[in-house]
Amino acid sequence: MQKIIRGFHNLPASPTGCVATIGNFDGVHLGHQAVLNQLALKGDLLGLPAVVITFEPQANEFFAPDKAPARLSRFREKVEALRSYTIQQLCVLRFNHKLAQMSAQDFITQLLVDGLKVRYLVIGDDFRFGKGREGDFALLQRAGKQYGFQVVNMHTFEIEEDRVSSTRIRDALDAGNMMLAQTLLGHPYKMSGRVAHGDKRGRTIGFPTANIHLHRCKVPLTGVYAVQLFGVDGEPYNGVANVGVRPTVGGTEKALLEVHLFDFNADIYGEYVQVHFLDKIRDERRFDNFDALQSQIQLDCESAKHFFARTM
């Protein structure tokens, strides 16, 4: 990806045309990947750059932040995932009161026609936009005929006779079905972040951890998992991870990712790492004392090692 365009005010003054798609692209799952590949092929055919248009925050986070589902990927992770595809530009529109009040017609003329000069648009037939969700697929098709761009429907991508969607992946993660989540994503579910200093209590009971602040309002999974860590020399490293609020040691306001790596003692503070979640071991729970926690972590490590022995 060559360029990130942030906001209407940074749209090119003299657009040369593009092929585009609009969506949240949360998780960049197999359904998204099919759209991105479709877009790239059309861009090559027409000799035009491929552009992904997305929103920050997502619309449901703006209108109902308390009810919005947990994201599969935060913005930085989404950008990293999109870099794997032949996408020349990412256009990020800030979803605020001004955008929420913009009419569907203004959205079309200011963004698609004047701002980007779209020639080919791939969109879901359930996509709604503009003030009061007045804009829909039919309106875009009429506008396409008026302004000279083609509007096509995203093909439904199904696995096991059901549509691949971010919601379905969240449900799989919530149920601890890591294999289904991996199948829908095309890769293991992962979270990224920088290793930070913690209170170092883990090392006092023989299980030092890499602490990773997730910078998320909500997380799509909690509990204890068999994981692999990437992003440091000698990767991958097998380990066991806890995602949660640490109820045994007083708790935290926001979820923290703690990873204990097997046979590892390097200093990785400050490193930006990726943690792949491969198998759920158990839910997070509170223990009465450190001895009980230590005994359970030992069992968790044994469970994770058995998983790796069976599958790796």
Secondary structure, 3 states (H helix, E strand, C coil): CCEEEECHHHCCCCCCCEEEEECCCCCCCHHHHHHHHHHHHHHHHHCCCEEEEEEECCHHHHHCCCCCCCCCCCHHHHHHHHCCCCCCEEEEEECCHHHHCCCHHHHHHHHHHCCCCEEEEEECCCCCECHHHCECHHHHHHHHHHHCCEEEECCCCEECCEECCHHHHHHHHHCCCHHHHHHHHCCCEEEEEEEECCCCHHHHCCCCCEEEECCCCCCCCCEEEEEEEECCCCCCEEEEEEEECCHHHCCCCCCEEEEEECCCCCCCCCCEEEEEEEEEEECCCCCCCHHHHHHHHHHHHHHHHHHHHHHC
